[in-house]
Amino acid sequence: MEEEFYSIEHDGPFQECSRCSASLIEGQPYQINKAWRAGECIFEYAFCAVCRDALLAEFSEESKGNLLNHQEQHMRDGSKGTEECAFCGSGRPGIANQDFTTTALCERNEVLDSLLICFTCQAGMHELLSQQTKDVRRRFFEEVPGVPPDWEVWKPDESEIHQVTAPMNQPIPLRPTVPVGALAILGVPQG
């Protein structure tokens, strides 16, 4: 596993689910999300498939549909993992001093797929969420340790929200009907 997806808190690979403490090295798929600000990881979590799916089940059908459609229409072909935004193609060096998230789908200690979503693209994705899903996000931020106090109060201005026009890509294999952006959207400030 790439060190980028090591737990900062535990100084090595994640060993257990951040929500239920189930072992992550028993072969069950899991997902790691990290939120970055000014080049530093400011909070992180790893969810086993059961906890990930339980959290996504709380999202409204409207939000899941909107995120899946957005992913199918705008995720870029041939995106380079966490080296560039999976939607707009902004390179990591160019956004290193901005907020962004990285996500990895893992099994045991192997990264099966990974992506980066820049601040601007996540702000646009946030606009696709229903109020029900925004409430799920708010409660999620209250439960996850280490979320900075200002993460909840961020409000994008009109110039920061845009429509992504990059070409389509295949979704990473979380589940055929679950958009990868659905859990990644939990890593950005609430708009």
C-alpha positions in Angstrom: 0.0 0.0 0.0 1.2 3.5 -0.8 2.3 5.5 2.2 -0.1 8.2 1.1 -2.9 6.0 2.4 -1.3 5.1 5.7 -3.0 6.4 8.8 -1.4 9.5 10.1 -2.8 8.7 13.6 -1.4 5.2 13.7 1.7 5.8 11.6 1.1 2.9 9.2 -1.7 1.1 7.3 -5.2 1.4 8.7 -5.9 -1.8 10.7 -9.6 -1.3 11.7 -12.7 0.5 10.6 -12.9 4.0 12.0 -16.6 3.5 12.8 -17.1 -0.1 14.0 -13.5 -1.2 14.7 -13.8 -4.3 12.5 -10.5 -5.6 11.2 -9.6 -4.3 7.7 -7.0 -6.9 7.0 -9.4 -9.9 6.9 -10.0 -9.5 3.1 -13.2 -7.5 3.2 -13.0 -4.4 0.9 -12.8 -1.0 2.6 -12.4 2.6 1.7 -10.0 5.2 3.0 -10.7 8.9 2.7 -8.3 11.7 3.6 -9.0 15.5 3.6 -6.1 17.8 2.8 -5.6 21.5 3.5 -2.4 23.4 2.5 -0.6 20.1 1.8 -1.4 18.4 5.1 -3.9 15.7 5.9 -6.3 17.3 8.4 -8.5 14.3 9.0 -8.9 10.7 7.8 -11.0 7.7 8.2 -11.3 4.1 6.8 -14.7 2.4 6.6 -15.3 -1.3 6.1 -17.8 -2.1 3.3 -20.6 -2.7 5.9 -20.2 0.8 7.5 -19.7 2.5 4.1 -22.8 0.9 2.7 -24.8 1.7 5.9 -23.7 5.4 5.7 -24.6 5.6 2.0 -28.0 4.1 2.7 -28.7 7.2 4.7 -28.2 9.4 1.5 -31.4 10.3 -0.3 -32.1 8.4 -3.6 -32.1 11.9 -5.2 -28.5 12.6 -4.1 -27.2 9.1 -5.0 -28.8 9.4 -8.4 -27.4 12.9 -9.0 -23.9 11.9 -7.9 -23.9 8.7 -10.0 -25.1 10.7 -13.1 -22.4 13.3 -12.5 -19.7 10.7 -12.1 -20.8 8.9 -15.3 -20.9 12.1 -17.3 -17.9 13.9 -15.9 -15.3 11.6 -14.5 -12.2 11.7 -16.7 -10.8 8.8 -18.7 -7.3 7.8 -17.7 -7.2 9.9 -14.6 -3.9 9.3 -12.7 -5.0 8.2 -9.3 -4.2 10.9 -6.8 -1.8 12.9 -9.1 -4.7 14.9 -10.6 -8.4 15.6 -10.0 -10.5 12.8 -11.4 -13.0 15.3 -12.7 -11.3 18.5 -14.0 -7.7 17.1 -14.4 -6.0 19.8 -12.2 -2.6 18.4 -11.2 -1.9 17.9 -7.6 1.1 20.3 -7.6 -1.2 23.1 -8.8 -3.8 22.5 -6.0 -1.4 21.5 -3.2 -2.2 24.6 -1.2 -6.0 24.2 -1.5 -8.5 21.8 0.1 -8.9 18.5 -1.6 -9.7 14.9 -0.8 -8.1 11.6 -1.7 -10.0 8.3 -1.7 -8.8 4.7 -2.1 -10.7 1.5 -2.5 -8.6 -1.2 -0.7 -8.6 -4.9 0.1 -6.2 -6.2 2.7 -3.1 -4.0 2.4 -3.6 -3.4 -1.4 -5.0 -0.2 -3.0 -7.3 -1.4 -5.8 -8.1 2.1 -7.1 -7.7 5.7 -5.9 -8.7 9.2 -6.9 -8.3 12.8 -6.0 -11.1 15.4 -6.1 -10.2 19.0 -6.0 -12.0 21.6 -3.9 -13.7 23.3 -6.8 -15.1 20.0 -8.2 -16.3 18.9 -4.8 -18.0 22.2 -4.3 -19.9 21.6 -7.5 -20.8 18.1 -6.4 -22.1 19.5 -3.1 -24.7 21.4 -5.1 -26.2 18.0 -6.2 -27.1 16.9 -2.7 -30.5 17.0 -1.2 -31.2 18.5 2.2 -31.5 15.0 3.7 -28.0 14.1 2.5 -26.6 17.4 3.7 -28.0 16.6 7.1 -26.3 13.2 7.0 -23.0 15.0 6.2 -23.4 17.4 9.1 -24.0 14.5 11.5 -21.0 12.6 10.0 -18.7 15.6 10.6 -19.9 15.7 14.2 -18.9 12.0 14.7 -15.5 11.9 12.9 -12.6 12.9 15.2 -10.2 15.6 14.1 -12.5 17.6 11.8 -11.5 21.2 12.1 -14.1 23.6 13.5 -14.1 25.7 10.4 -14.8 22.7 8.1 -18.5 23.1 8.8 -18.8 26.8 8.2 -17.3 27.0 4.8 -19.5 28.6 2.2 -18.4 28.8 -1.5 -19.1 32.0 -3.3 -20.6 31.9 -6.8 -17.2 32.1 -8.5 -16.0 28.8 -6.8 -18.9 26.6 -8.1 -18.6 25.4 -11.7 -19.9 22.7 -13.9 -17.2 20.1 -14.8 -17.0 19.5 -18.5 -14.3 16.7 -18.6 -15.0 13.5 -20.6 -16.5 10.4 -19.0 -14.6 7.6 -17.2 -15.5 4.2 -15.8 -16.5 4.4 -12.2 -14.2 2.6 -9.7 -15.7 -0.7 -8.6 -17.3 0.3 -5.2 -20.6 -1.2 -6.3 -22.4 -0.8 -9.6 -25.0 1.6 -8.2 -22.9 3.5 -5.6 -21.1 6.6 -6.9 -17.5 7.0 -5.7 -18.1 10.6 -5.1 -20.8 9.8 -2.6 -18.4 8.9 0.2 -15.7 11.3 -1.1 -18.2 14.2 -0.7 -18.0 13.6 3.0 -14.4 14.8 3.0 -15.2 18.4 2.0 -16.5 21.4 3.9 -20.3 21.7 4.0 -21.6 24.3 1.6 
